[in-house]
């Protein structure tokens, strides 16, 4: 049941975060992926996206709500599996592979994969905090297009 994974990132005026996200994406071990960046910032991040393989940049000409940006990314996606990513979150190199394994472990075509805990680094404090369990972090959602 594995397939092509389209990752979608909505961003606005956060080029430093997006640059880190693009680096994270380029290190992923999961084959058959693309990253779609939907951007409505004052300055385009197309130049950052052009430097990374399998990344497509969609430039919006006006401010758009995040849900609408995600829908635009979904419409442009080629994959049969969709993965939401946040521009300011860190995803380790095996994140997409692990998410694929979890989704493929279910026989339910309506399955949804989400992580229930994460680490938080607060600027200036220099240490990580654990979120605890049960959060169902929306930045990690993975699901079948159907």
SVG drawing of the C-alpha trace seen along z (x, -y; Angstrom):
<svg xmlns="http://www.w3.org/2000/svg" viewBox="-12 -42 33 46">
<polyline fill="none" stroke="black" stroke-width="0.4" points="0.0,0.0 3.0,-2.3 3.0,-5.0 4.3,-8.4 4.3,-10.8 3.6,-14.5 4.7,-16.6 3.1,-20.1 4.5,-23.1 2.6,-26.4 5.0,-29.3 5.0,-33.1 7.9,-35.4 10.0,-32.7 12.9,-32.0 15.3,-30.9 12.8,-28.3 12.0,-27.2 15.8,-26.9 16.1,-24.5 13.0,-22.6 14.4,-22.2 17.6,-20.8 15.6,-18.4 13.6,-17.3 16.8,-16.7 18.1,-14.3 15.0,-12.1 15.6,-8.4 12.1,-7.8 12.1,-7.3 9.4,-8.6 8.6,-11.9 8.1,-15.5 7.8,-18.7 5.4,-21.4 6.0,-24.8 3.0,-27.1 4.3,-30.7 2.4,-34.0 5.2,-36.0 6.3,-39.5 9.4,-38.1 9.3,-34.8 11.3,-31.8 11.5,-30.3 15.3,-30.7 15.6,-28.5 13.3,-25.9 15.1,-25.7 18.2,-24.5 16.6,-21.2 15.6,-18.2 12.0,-17.3 10.7,-20.6 8.0,-22.6 7.3,-26.2 3.8,-27.7 3.8,-31.5 0.6,-33.1 0.0,-36.8 -2.0,-37.7 -2.2,-36.6 -4.1,-33.4 -5.3,-31.4 -3.3,-28.3 -6.1,-25.9 -6.5,-27.4 -2.8,-27.2 -2.8,-23.5 -5.7,-22.9 -3.8,-24.5 -0.8,-22.3 -3.0,-19.2 -4.5,-20.1 -1.0,-20.4 0.2,-17.2 1.1,-14.2 1.2,-11.7 -1.5,-9.2 -0.2,-9.8 -0.2,-13.3 2.0,-14.5 1.6,-17.9 4.8,-19.4 5.3,-22.7 8.0,-25.1 9.4,-25.5 9.4,-21.9 12.4,-19.5 11.9,-16.1 14.7,-13.6 16.0,-11.7 13.8,-8.7 10.6,-10.6 8.9,-10.1 9.9,-6.4 8.6,-5.8 5.3,-7.6 4.9,-5.5 5.5,-2.3 2.8,-3.3 0.3,-4.3 1.0,-1.1 0.5,1.0 -3.2,0.3 -5.6,2.0 -8.1,-0.9 -8.0,-3.1 -9.2,-6.0 -6.3,-5.7 -4.6,-8.8 -1.1,-9.0 -0.3,-11.6 2.4,-11.8 1.2,-12.3 4.3,-13.9 7.2,-16.0 10.2,-18.0 10.1,-21.8 13.2,-24.0 12.4,-27.4 14.8,-30.1 17.1,-31.4 16.6,-28.5 19.0,-26.1 17.2,-22.9 14.5,-20.6 11.1,-20.1 9.0,-17.0 5.4,-17.9 3.9,-14.8 1.6,-12.3 -1.8,-12.8 -1.3,-16.1 -2.1,-14.7 0.3,-17.2 -1.4,-18.6 2.0,-19.3 2.6,-15.6 -0.6,-14.5 -0.3,-11.8 -3.2,-10.3 -4.3,-8.7 -5.5,-11.2 -8.7,-9.1"/>
</svg>
